[in-house]
């Protein structure tokens, strides 16, 4: 005649089962957190890469003076805020869809845009990089203003330096130097940093790029 399990054996079995489940759950949770952090870092790097490429394209076509319909005294202005982060303001040309006068179908046309990049503080103490876009349609003469967009969240660094000759670099710019006939420099270097990781162990990721400016006449 076979005897059954005692109460102590049942309790020991349940304790071992609970321990195994706890270990498996801990491993699964750790793997999930690592995967989420890796995905967050990958998405952040992808967004920063796209932003740098966008800024490079916009700066490459920066105008040498203010476009008609834009309120600006010069083609490009670079300053710094109270925290030492860059504030970039410039006129550029962007492709946009516009109705054709004859066929009434949409077609590509160039529009002038006054672009501004700046860093703003969030309520939780973090900062974000925003992009403002004020457009003046070259064909219709109408004006369009868009609300600033958040392009990078939890930004830690936004630095822009400009070089008029490829040798000297400036972190502020308000127009041509003495003897210069252009309101844009020759080269712009851009650096963007953003925070990854947890609040207890924050880490900074950095991306940099450089672009030549052509000084397009508006």
MDAnalysis code that builds the backbone (N, CA, C; Angstrom):
import MDAnalysis as mda
import numpy as np

u = mda.Universe.empty(654, n_residues=218, atom_resindex=np.repeat(np.arange(218), 3), trajectory=True)
u.add_TopologyAttr("name", ["N", "CA", "C"] * 218)
u.add_TopologyAttr("resid", np.arange(1, 219))
u.add_TopologyAttr("resname", ["UNK", "UNK", "UNK", "UNK", "UNK", "UNK", "UNK", "UNK", "UNK", "UNK", "UNK", "UNK", "UNK", "UNK", "UNK", "UNK", "UNK", "UNK", "UNK", "UNK", "UNK", "UNK", "UNK", "UNK", "UNK", "UNK", "UNK", "UNK", "UNK", "UNK", "UNK", "UNK", "UNK", "UNK", "UNK", "UNK", "UNK", "UNK", "UNK", "UNK", "UNK", "UNK", "UNK", "UNK", "UNK", "UNK", "UNK", "UNK", "UNK", "UNK", "UNK", "UNK", "UNK", "UNK", "UNK", "UNK", "UNK", "UNK", "UNK", "UNK", "UNK", "UNK", "UNK", "UNK", "UNK", "UNK", "UNK", "UNK", "UNK", "UNK", "UNK", "UNK", "UNK", "UNK", "UNK", "UNK", "UNK", "UNK", "UNK", "UNK", "UNK", "UNK", "UNK", "UNK", "UNK", "UNK", "UNK", "UNK", "UNK", "UNK", "UNK", "UNK", "UNK", "UNK", "UNK", "UNK", "UNK", "UNK", "UNK", "UNK", "UNK", "UNK", "UNK", "UNK", "UNK", "UNK", "UNK", "UNK", "UNK", "UNK", "UNK", "UNK", "UNK", "UNK", "UNK", "UNK", "UNK", "UNK", "UNK", "UNK", "UNK", "UNK", "UNK", "UNK", "UNK", "UNK", "UNK", "UNK", "UNK", "UNK", "UNK", "UNK", "UNK", "UNK", "UNK", "UNK", "UNK", "UNK", "UNK", "UNK", "UNK", "UNK", "UNK", "UNK", "UNK", "UNK", "UNK", "UNK", "UNK", "UNK", "UNK", "UNK", "UNK", "UNK", "UNK", "UNK", "UNK", "UNK", "UNK", "UNK", "UNK", "UNK", "UNK", "UNK", "UNK", "UNK", "UNK", "UNK", "UNK", "UNK", "UNK", "UNK", "UNK", "UNK", "UNK", "UNK", "UNK", "UNK", "UNK", "UNK", "UNK", "UNK", "UNK", "UNK", "UNK", "UNK", "UNK", "UNK", "UNK", "UNK", "UNK", "UNK", "UNK", "UNK", "UNK", "UNK", "UNK", "UNK", "UNK", "UNK", "UNK", "UNK", "UNK", "UNK", "UNK", "UNK", "UNK", "UNK", "UNK", "UNK", "UNK", "UNK", "UNK", "UNK", "UNK", "UNK", "UNK", "UNK"])
u.atoms.positions = np.array([
    [0.847, -1.191, 0.000],
    [0.000, 0.000, 0.000],
    [0.885, 1.244, 0.000],
    [0.719, 2.134, -1.008],
    [1.546, 3.328, -1.144],
    [0.981, 4.451, -0.296],
    [1.890, 5.113, 0.403],
    [1.444, 6.230, 1.227],
    [1.464, 7.527, 0.422],
    [0.684, 8.512, 0.785],
    [0.649, 9.809, 0.104],
    [1.723, 10.745, 0.622],
    [1.718, 11.982, 0.050],
    [2.677, 12.993, 0.483],
    [2.257, 13.576, 1.835],
    [3.264, 13.840, 2.614],
    [2.983, 14.501, 3.882],
    [2.817, 16.002, 3.652],
    [2.295, 16.666, 4.667],
    [2.083, 18.108, 4.563],
    [3.407, 18.849, 4.391],
    [4.452, 18.379, 5.059],
    [5.761, 19.040, 4.934],
    [6.294, 18.876, 3.517],
    [6.144, 17.730, 2.908],
    [6.615, 17.496, 1.541],
    [5.854, 18.378, 0.546],
    [4.548, 18.505, 0.767],
    [3.759, 19.371, -0.118],
    [4.222, 20.812, -0.005],
    [4.455, 21.278, 1.216],
    [4.897, 22.652, 1.425],
    [6.275, 22.880, 0.821],
    [7.196, 21.885, 0.970],
    [8.526, 22.005, 0.362],
    [8.429, 22.047, -1.160],
    [7.556, 21.237, -1.725],
    [7.379, 21.244, -3.180],
    [6.850, 22.568, -3.694],
    [5.884, 23.101, -2.959],
    [5.330, 24.406, -3.353],
    [6.374, 25.511, -3.222],
    [7.200, 25.445, -2.189],
    [8.247, 26.454, -2.009],
    [9.265, 26.381, -3.147],
    [9.674, 25.156, -3.526],
    [10.619, 24.997, -4.637],
    [10.009, 25.497, -5.948],
    [8.729, 25.187, -6.168],
    [8.060, 25.655, -7.384],
    [7.999, 27.178, -7.418],
    [7.658, 27.798, -6.272],
    [7.607, 29.258, -6.220],
    [8.984, 29.860, -6.470],
    [10.047, 29.219, -5.954],
    [11.400, 29.710, -6.177],
    [11.779, 29.649, -7.653],
    [11.449, 28.533, -8.305],
    [11.750, 28.393, -9.736],
    [11.007, 29.438, -10.552],
    [9.715, 29.632, -10.236],
    [8.922, 30.635, -10.963],
    [9.496, 32.028, -10.744],
    [9.922, 32.332, -9.522],
    [10.491, 33.644, -9.223],
    [11.771, 33.877, -10.014],
    [12.624, 32.844, -10.104],
    [13.880, 32.977, -10.862],
    [13.597, 33.193, -12.341],
    [12.681, 32.396, -12.887],
    [12.340, 32.532, -14.310],
    [11.743, 33.907, -14.594],
    [10.865, 34.364, -13.700],
    [10.252, 35.680, -13.885],
    [11.289, 36.788, -13.816],
    [12.257, 36.665, -12.885],
    [13.313, 37.668, -12.788],
    [14.169, 37.727, -14.040],
    [14.514, 36.550, -14.571],
    [15.310, 36.506, -15.805],
    [14.537, 37.124, -16.960],
    [13.255, 36.779, -17.068],
    [12.426, 37.324, -18.149],
    [12.303, 38.838, -18.039],
    [12.092, 39.341, -16.812],
    [11.969, 40.785, -16.616],
    [13.278, 41.486, -16.969],
    [14.419, 40.896, -16.589],
    [15.709, 41.497, -16.930],
    [15.943, 41.545, -18.428],
    [15.601, 40.456, -19.112],
    [15.749, 40.428, -20.575],
    [14.839, 41.466, -21.230],
    [13.603, 41.593, -20.703],
    [12.662, 42.569, -21.262],
    [13.170, 43.990, -21.074],
    [13.708, 44.306, -19.876],
    [14.242, 45.652, -19.632],
    [15.428, 45.939, -20.551],
    [16.305, 44.961, -20.724],
    [17.464, 45.152, -21.607],
    [17.019, 45.379, -23.042],
    [16.016, 44.617, -23.463],
    [15.514, 44.787, -24.825],
    [14.879, 46.156, -25.015],
    [14.100, 46.601, -24.008],
    [13.463, 47.919, -24.109],
    [14.491, 49.037, -24.125],
    [15.550, 48.900, -23.294],
    [16.601, 49.923, -23.290],
    [17.331, 49.958, -24.622],
    [17.620, 48.777, -25.177],
    [18.300, 48.728, -26.473],
    [17.431, 49.338, -27.569],
    [16.122, 49.047, -27.516],
    [15.211, 49.616, -28.508],
    [15.112, 51.125, -28.367],
    [15.069, 51.610, -27.126],
    [15.001, 53.052, -26.882],
    [16.253, 53.750, -27.392],
    [17.428, 53.145, -27.132],
    [18.671, 53.750, -27.591],
    [18.754, 53.742, -29.110],
    [18.298, 52.654, -29.729],
    [18.325, 52.577, -31.191],
    [17.400, 53.617, -31.808],
    [16.196, 53.760, -31.240],
    [15.247, 54.747, -31.763],
    [15.777, 56.163, -31.558],
    [16.399, 56.416, -30.395],
    [16.971, 57.739, -30.162],
    [18.082, 58.071, -31.124],
    [18.959, 57.091, -31.378],
    [20.052, 57.320, -32.320],
    [19.523, 57.527, -33.735],
    [18.492, 56.782, -34.097],
    [17.907, 56.939, -35.435],
    [17.280, 58.313, -35.588],
    [16.541, 58.759, -34.556],
    [15.912, 60.081, -34.615],
    [16.958, 61.185, -34.684],
    [18.039, 61.060, -33.904],
    [19.095, 62.073, -33.922],
    [19.810, 62.092, -35.264],
    [20.023, 60.930, -35.861],
    [20.671, 60.865, -37.175],
    [19.828, 61.550, -38.239],
    [18.519, 61.277, -38.223],
    [17.625, 61.920, -39.188],
    [17.589, 63.429, -38.976],
    [17.601, 63.849, -37.697],
    [17.575, 65.277, -37.404],
    [18.840, 65.960, -37.900],
    [19.996, 65.351, -37.673],
    [21.250, 65.938, -38.148],
    [21.250, 66.063, -39.669],
    [20.735, 65.042, -40.348],
    [20.677, 65.112, -41.808],
    [19.729, 66.218, -42.262],
    [18.611, 66.369, -41.554],
    [17.658, 67.425, -41.903],
    [18.272, 68.798, -41.694],
    [18.942, 68.993, -40.554],
    [19.577, 70.271, -40.280],
    [20.665, 70.564, -41.302],
    [21.436, 69.541, -41.674],
    [22.493, 69.733, -42.666],
    [21.913, 70.171, -44.006],
    [20.808, 69.553, -44.420],
    [20.171, 69.932, -45.687],
    [19.640, 71.358, -45.622],
    [19.038, 71.722, -44.500],
    [18.496, 73.069, -44.362],
    [19.603, 74.114, -44.341],
    [20.674, 73.841, -43.598],
    [21.778, 74.804, -43.512],
    [22.528, 74.934, -44.830],
    [22.610, 73.849, -45.575],
    [23.312, 73.913, -46.859],
    [22.664, 74.930, -47.791],
    [21.342, 75.104, -47.667],
    [20.613, 76.051, -48.511],
    [20.269, 77.339, -47.780],
    [20.976, 77.631, -46.686],
    [20.714, 78.861, -45.938],
    [20.937, 80.075, -46.830],
    [20.022, 81.034, -46.745],
    [20.088, 82.207, -47.605],
    [21.120, 83.207, -47.090],
    [21.664, 83.962, -47.988],
    [22.653, 84.981, -47.629],
    [22.010, 86.259, -47.127],
    [20.689, 86.290, -47.084],
    [19.971, 87.464, -46.583],
    [18.544, 87.080, -46.282],
    [17.748, 87.966, -45.712],
    [16.358, 87.641, -45.375],
    [15.508, 87.493, -46.627],
    [14.649, 86.487, -46.617],
    [13.736, 86.294, -47.732],
    [12.532, 87.207, -47.605],
    [11.934, 87.525, -48.721],
    [10.741, 88.372, -48.705],
    [9.633, 87.683, -47.922],
    [9.021, 88.392, -47.015],
    [7.967, 87.814, -46.195],
    [8.443, 87.300, -44.866],
    [9.765, 87.313, -44.618],
    [10.294, 86.878, -43.335],
    [10.815, 88.081, -42.580],
    [10.588, 88.082, -41.281],
    [11.047, 89.189, -40.448],
    [12.421, 88.842, -39.896],
    [13.459, 89.244, -40.589],
    [14.824, 88.939, -40.168],
    [15.751, 89.991, -40.741],
    [16.764, 90.336, -39.972],
    [17.690, 91.366, -40.417],
    [18.895, 90.791, -41.127],
    [19.085, 89.476, -41.019],
    [20.216, 88.846, -41.675],
    [19.855, 87.414, -41.999],
    [20.660, 86.784, -42.822],
    [20.331, 85.431, -43.260],
    [20.482, 84.376, -42.200],
    [21.412, 84.547, -41.260],
    [21.663, 83.510, -40.262],
    [22.093, 84.156, -38.954],
    [21.499, 83.688, -37.852],
    [21.843, 84.192, -36.528],
    [22.083, 83.004, -35.614],
    [23.211, 83.002, -34.925],
    [23.539, 81.952, -33.970],
    [23.849, 82.592, -32.629],
    [23.148, 82.151, -31.587],
    [23.385, 82.674, -30.242],
    [23.412, 81.550, -29.233],
    [23.416, 81.916, -27.958],
    [23.422, 80.935, -26.879],
    [22.393, 81.336, -25.829],
    [21.765, 80.326, -25.203],
    [20.825, 80.622, -24.135],
    [21.555, 80.685, -22.790],
    [20.796, 80.803, -21.704],
    [21.414, 80.965, -20.387],
    [22.208, 79.743, -19.963],
    [21.886, 78.561, -20.512],
    [22.595, 77.338, -20.161],
    [23.757, 77.038, -21.102],
    [24.019, 77.945, -22.048],
    [25.118, 77.732, -22.985],
    [24.758, 76.888, -24.189],
    [23.470, 76.524, -24.321],
    [23.042, 75.763, -25.492],
    [22.819, 76.716, -26.669],
    [23.038, 76.201, -27.869],
    [22.932, 77.038, -29.064],
    [21.479, 77.344, -29.392],
    [21.278, 78.509, -29.980],
    [19.992, 78.913, -30.545],
    [20.260, 79.350, -31.981],
    [19.739, 78.594, -32.921],
    [20.044, 78.798, -34.339],
    [18.816, 79.294, -35.069],
    [18.982, 80.371, -35.854],
    [17.881, 81.005, -36.555],
    [18.372, 81.388, -37.947],
    [17.719, 80.887, -38.995],
    [18.208, 81.155, -40.351],
    [17.085, 81.018, -41.368],
    [17.292, 81.632, -42.524],
    [16.370, 81.531, -43.644],
    [16.921, 80.514, -44.638],
    [16.047, 79.629, -45.116],
    [16.477, 78.623, -46.066],
    [15.367, 78.370, -47.076],
    [15.657, 77.575, -48.076],
    [14.647, 77.181, -49.064],
    [14.328, 75.708, -48.887],
    [13.026, 75.381, -48.938],
    [12.571, 74.013, -48.755],
    [11.630, 73.640, -49.882],
    [11.665, 72.366, -50.301],
    [10.686, 71.930, -51.303],
    [9.323, 71.754, -50.668],
    [8.273, 72.075, -51.407],
    [6.909, 71.935, -50.888],
    [5.958, 71.745, -52.053],
    [4.826, 71.113, -51.771],
    [3.793, 70.939, -52.785],
    [2.965, 72.212, -52.906],
    [2.692, 72.617, -54.148],
    [1.868, 73.797, -54.397],
    [1.003, 73.521, -55.624],
    [-0.212, 74.081, -55.680],
    [-1.079, 73.838, -56.839],
    [-0.549, 74.548, -58.076],
    [-0.590, 73.855, -59.189],
    [-0.173, 74.447, -60.454],
    [-1.290, 75.350, -60.980],
    [-0.915, 76.509, -61.531],
    [-1.909, 77.490, -61.971],
    [-2.762, 76.973, -63.121],
    [-2.172, 76.144, -63.997],
    [-2.899, 75.701, -65.177],
    [-3.662, 74.396, -64.919],
    [-2.941, 73.370, -64.422],
    [-3.574, 72.070, -64.254],
    [-4.276, 71.899, -62.917],
    [-4.014, 72.804, -61.982],
    [-4.585, 72.727, -60.637],
    [-4.132, 71.490, -59.862],
    [-3.206, 70.747, -60.416],
    [-2.692, 69.583, -59.716],
    [-1.463, 69.986, -58.907],
    [-1.211, 69.311, -57.784],
    [-0.065, 69.701, -56.956],
    [1.262, 69.459, -57.662],
    [2.171, 70.380, -57.499],
    [3.498, 70.257, -58.073],
    [4.511, 70.797, -57.069],
    [5.761, 70.408, -57.235],
    [6.788, 70.846, -56.302],
    [7.225, 72.277, -56.603],
    [7.389, 73.042, -55.546],
    [7.871, 74.412, -55.682],
    [8.717, 74.733, -54.463],
    [9.595, 75.696, -54.600],
    [10.437, 76.103, -53.482],
    [9.726, 77.159, -52.647],
    [9.848, 77.038, -51.332],
    [9.319, 78.051, -50.434],
    [10.450, 78.512, -49.522],
    [10.390, 79.771, -49.130],
    [11.338, 80.279, -48.141],
    [10.817, 79.953, -46.743],
    [11.702, 79.588, -45.873],
    [11.323, 79.254, -44.499],
    [12.331, 79.861, -43.541],
    [11.817, 80.465, -42.495],
    [12.660, 80.940, -41.404],
    [12.643, 79.859, -40.336],
    [13.765, 79.174, -40.153],
    [13.873, 78.028, -39.257],
    [14.584, 78.445, -37.978],
    [14.084, 77.941, -36.853],
    [14.734, 78.208, -35.566],
    [14.828, 76.915, -34.772],
    [16.035, 76.622, -34.287],
    [16.273, 75.497, -33.394],
    [16.687, 76.049, -32.031],
    [16.037, 75.566, -30.978],
    [16.374, 76.020, -29.630],
    [16.031, 74.933, -28.625],
    [16.599, 75.056, -27.427],
    [16.374, 74.089, -26.352],
    [15.408, 74.691, -25.343],
    [14.386, 73.923, -24.974],
    [13.399, 74.369, -23.996],
    [13.335, 73.380, -22.836],
    [13.006, 73.881, -21.653],
    [12.935, 73.046, -20.456],
    [11.558, 72.412, -20.318],
    [11.533, 71.165, -19.838],
    [10.286, 70.472, -19.513],
    [9.942, 70.664, -18.039],
    [8.728, 70.298, -17.678],
    [8.293, 70.430, -16.287],
    [9.048, 69.494, -15.359],
    [9.537, 68.357, -15.881],
    [10.223, 67.387, -15.042],
    [11.720, 67.650, -14.924],
    [12.185, 68.775, -15.437],
    [13.595, 69.124, -15.336],
    [14.418, 68.733, -16.532],
    [13.898, 67.882, -17.418],
    [14.612, 67.532, -18.636],
    [14.429, 68.638, -19.674],
    [15.135, 68.515, -20.781],
    [15.057, 69.525, -21.831],
    [14.762, 68.866, -23.172],
    [14.230, 69.672, -24.079],
    [13.898, 69.172, -25.401],
    [14.348, 70.171, -26.458],
    [14.752, 69.636, -27.598],
    [15.135, 70.467, -28.734],
    [13.926, 70.653, -29.623],
    [13.551, 71.919, -29.883],
    [12.363, 72.215, -30.685],
    [12.771, 72.925, -31.966],
    [11.911, 72.790, -32.964],
    [12.140, 73.399, -34.277],
    [10.937, 74.243, -34.646],
    [11.169, 75.533, -34.888],
    [10.129, 76.435, -35.364],
    [10.271, 76.666, -36.848],
    [9.148, 76.825, -37.540],
    [9.156, 76.952, -38.998],
    [8.153, 78.022, -39.406],
    [8.629, 79.166, -39.896],
    [7.764, 80.227, -40.399],
    [8.017, 80.358, -41.891],
    [7.020, 80.069, -42.663],
    [7.203, 79.981, -44.116],
    [6.547, 81.145, -44.853],
    [7.220, 81.543, -45.951],
    [6.653, 82.525, -46.872],
    [6.642, 81.889, -48.255],
    [5.464, 81.641, -48.782],
    [5.359, 80.958, -50.070],
    [5.867, 81.857, -51.181],
    [6.835, 81.354, -51.926],
    [7.464, 82.168, -52.958],
    [6.516, 82.439, -54.133],
    [5.598, 81.500, -54.392],
    [4.764, 81.666, -55.578],
    [3.517, 82.484, -55.280],
    [2.895, 82.238, -54.134],
    [1.626, 82.911, -53.852],
    [1.787, 84.153, -53.000],
    [2.933, 84.285, -52.353],
    [3.144, 85.426, -51.484],
    [2.463, 85.302, -50.142],
    [1.769, 84.170, -49.906],
    [1.117, 83.961, -48.625],
    [2.116, 83.535, -47.566],
    [1.712, 83.654, -46.323],
    [2.579, 83.289, -45.203],
    [1.927, 82.189, -44.393],
    [2.752, 81.288, -43.880],
    [2.257, 80.181, -43.079],
    [3.178, 80.014, -41.881],
    [2.600, 79.922, -40.691],
    [3.382, 79.759, -39.471],
    [3.000, 78.452, -38.811],
    [3.982, 77.639, -38.477],
    [3.745, 76.364, -37.829],
    [4.236, 76.424, -36.394],
    [3.518, 75.744, -35.487],
    [3.925, 75.694, -34.090],
    [5.222, 74.902, -33.977],
    [6.064, 75.237, -33.000],
    [7.334, 74.512, -32.842],
    [7.102, 73.023, -32.602],
    [7.939, 72.201, -33.202],
    [7.872, 70.756, -33.036],
    [9.012, 70.290, -32.141],
    [8.731, 69.313, -31.293],
    [9.777, 68.682, -30.481],
    [10.488, 67.666, -31.370],
    [11.776, 67.877, -31.630],
    [12.516, 66.994, -32.524],
    [13.418, 66.026, -31.764],
    [13.864, 66.402, -30.561],
    [14.636, 65.497, -29.705],
    [14.208, 65.739, -28.258],
    [13.782, 64.675, -27.579],
    [13.424, 64.799, -26.173],
    [14.607, 64.372, -25.311],
    [14.616, 64.827, -24.065],
    [15.678, 64.541, -23.097],
    [17.047, 64.931, -23.670],
    [17.083, 66.066, -24.368],
    [18.329, 66.532, -24.966],
    [19.254, 67.058, -23.871],
    [20.528, 66.743, -23.986],
    [21.530, 67.195, -23.010],
    [22.490, 68.213, -23.598],
    [22.584, 68.251, -24.915],
    [23.549, 69.150, -25.539],
    [23.107, 69.492, -26.952],
    [23.170, 70.786, -27.249],
    [22.938, 71.260, -28.617],
    [23.937, 72.379, -28.877],
    [24.965, 72.063, -29.613],
    [26.034, 73.017, -29.887],
    [26.243, 73.157, -31.397],
    [26.252, 74.382, -31.844],
    [26.530, 74.691, -33.245],
    [27.676, 75.678, -33.285],
    [28.680, 75.404, -34.107],
    [29.785, 76.332, -34.339],
    [29.899, 76.583, -35.832],
    [30.298, 77.805, -36.174],
    [30.359, 78.233, -37.567],
    [31.757, 78.724, -37.894],
    [32.169, 78.459, -39.123],
    [33.486, 78.894, -39.575],
    [33.349, 79.688, -40.869],
    [33.838, 80.935, -40.898],
    [33.763, 81.734, -42.123],
    [34.859, 81.390, -43.130],
    [35.928, 80.721, -42.651],
    [37.067, 80.464, -43.527],
    [37.608, 79.040, -43.445],
    [36.970, 78.183, -42.672],
    [37.453, 76.824, -42.522],
    [38.603, 76.693, -41.538],
    [38.987, 77.785, -40.892],
    [40.110, 77.763, -39.945],
    [39.676, 78.179, -38.538],
    [38.959, 79.254, -38.446],
    [38.476, 79.741, -37.153],
    [37.011, 79.358, -36.973],
    [36.632, 79.155, -35.707],
    [35.262, 78.718, -35.391],
    [34.636, 79.655, -34.383],
    [33.343, 79.942, -34.591],
    [32.602, 80.858, -33.730],
    [31.352, 80.161, -33.217],
    [31.011, 80.409, -31.925],
    [29.774, 79.853, -31.375],
    [28.648, 80.879, -31.355],
    [28.910, 82.070, -31.878],
    [27.868, 83.071, -32.101],
    [28.085, 83.676, -33.484],
    [26.993, 84.150, -34.098],
    [27.069, 84.704, -35.444],
    [25.885, 85.618, -35.649],
    [26.138, 86.793, -36.145],
    [25.039, 87.733, -36.373],
    [25.145, 88.440, -37.716],
    [26.019, 87.950, -38.586],
    [26.150, 88.573, -39.890],
    [27.560, 88.454, -40.415],
    [27.842, 89.057, -41.555],
    [29.164, 88.930, -42.166],
    [30.234, 89.679, -41.382],
    [31.428, 89.156, -41.412],
    [32.564, 89.846, -40.798],
    [33.003, 90.996, -41.694],
    [33.892, 91.823, -41.183],
    [34.374, 92.974, -41.945],
    [35.018, 92.504, -43.245],
    [34.621, 93.103, -44.348],
    [35.168, 92.740, -45.644],
    [34.475, 91.571, -46.310],
    [33.545, 90.922, -45.603],
    [32.808, 89.793, -46.166],
    [31.556, 90.308, -46.861],
    [31.148, 89.611, -47.916],
    [29.950, 90.026, -48.634],
    [28.831, 88.995, -48.509],
    [28.941, 88.087, -47.562],
    [27.909, 87.076, -47.379],
    [27.478, 87.041, -45.916],
    [26.217, 86.755, -45.684],
    [25.685, 86.710, -44.326],
    [25.700, 85.297, -43.758],
    [26.275, 84.337, -44.463],
    [26.396, 82.972, -43.949],
    [27.859, 82.563, -43.997],
    [28.297, 81.755, -43.037],
    [29.681, 81.267, -43.050],
    [29.858, 80.143, -44.065],
    [31.047, 79.591, -44.103],
    [31.325, 78.523, -45.066],
    [30.959, 77.146, -44.539],
    [31.197, 76.910, -43.239],
    [31.002, 75.576, -42.665],
    [30.256, 75.697, -41.344],
    [29.399, 74.728, -41.078],
    [28.711, 74.622, -39.791],
    [28.969, 73.240, -39.207],
    [29.316, 73.197, -37.925],
    [29.478, 71.940, -37.198],
    [28.372, 71.832, -36.161],
    [27.716, 70.682, -36.110],
    [26.559, 70.484, -35.233],
    [26.827, 69.307, -34.307],
    [26.499, 69.486, -33.039],
    [26.647, 68.419, -32.043],
    [25.363, 68.321, -31.235],
    [24.806, 67.107, -31.148],
    [23.578, 66.861, -30.407],
    [23.818, 65.726, -29.425],
    [23.429, 65.932, -28.162],
    [23.507, 64.898, -27.143],
    [22.147, 64.682, -26.512],
    [21.842, 63.454, -26.142],
    [20.584, 63.151, -25.488],
    [20.809, 62.071, -24.434],
    [19.912, 62.025, -23.471],
    [20.055, 61.134, -22.325],
    [19.381, 59.797, -22.579],
    [20.088, 58.718, -22.224],
    [19.531, 57.375, -22.277],
    [19.747, 56.728, -20.910],
    [19.156, 55.560, -20.708],
    [19.304, 54.870, -19.435],
    [18.257, 55.311, -18.439],
    [18.466, 54.966, -17.182],
    [17.524, 55.277, -16.119],
    [17.910, 56.567, -15.419],
    [17.016, 57.051, -14.537],
    [17.316, 58.261, -13.781],
    [18.482, 58.049, -12.827],
    [18.599, 56.813, -12.297],
    [19.681, 56.514, -11.369],
    [21.024, 56.391, -12.085],
    [20.990, 55.879, -13.316],
    [22.215, 55.690, -14.089],
    [22.049, 56.300, -15.481],
    [21.958, 57.633, -15.557],
    [21.807, 58.263, -16.874],
    [23.091, 58.205, -17.686],
    [22.948, 58.082, -18.972],
    [24.069, 58.085, -19.898],
    [23.781, 59.069, -21.021],
    [24.829, 59.579, -21.628],
    [24.686, 60.544, -22.714],
    [25.191, 59.937, -24.016],
    [24.428, 60.123, -25.054],
    [24.823, 59.717, -26.404],
    [25.047, 60.979, -27.234],
    [26.057, 60.969, -28.067],
    [26.416, 62.142, -28.861],
    [26.496, 61.779, -30.339],
    [26.062, 62.723, -31.171],
    [26.239, 62.631, -32.615],
    [26.726, 63.979, -33.125],
    [27.626, 63.938, -34.096],
    [28.187, 65.170, -34.659],
    [28.183, 65.077, -36.183],
    [28.097, 66.233, -36.808],
    [28.219, 66.306, -38.259],
    [28.692, 67.695, -38.651],
    [29.097, 67.838, -39.896],
    [29.529, 69.136, -40.442],
    [28.953, 69.275, -41.833],
    [28.672, 70.531, -42.235],
    [28.045, 70.773, -43.519],
    [28.593, 72.062, -44.116],
    [28.721, 72.076, -45.420],
    [29.125, 73.288, -46.146],
    [27.880, 74.115, -46.463],
    [27.997, 75.434, -46.295],
    [26.909, 76.352, -46.603],
    [27.223, 77.078, -47.901],
    [26.201, 77.206, -48.756],
    [26.417, 77.776, -50.078],
    [25.975, 79.232, -50.192],
    [25.236, 79.727, -49.214],
    [24.841, 81.127, -49.238],
    [23.948, 81.484, -50.400],
    [22.808, 80.773, -50.532],
    [21.875, 81.012, -51.625],
    [21.243, 82.391, -51.480],
    [21.160, 83.120, -52.557],
    [20.530, 84.452, -52.520],
    [19.023, 84.309, -52.552],
    [18.311, 84.996, -51.646],
    [16.843, 84.894, -51.608],
    [16.213, 85.618, -52.786],
])
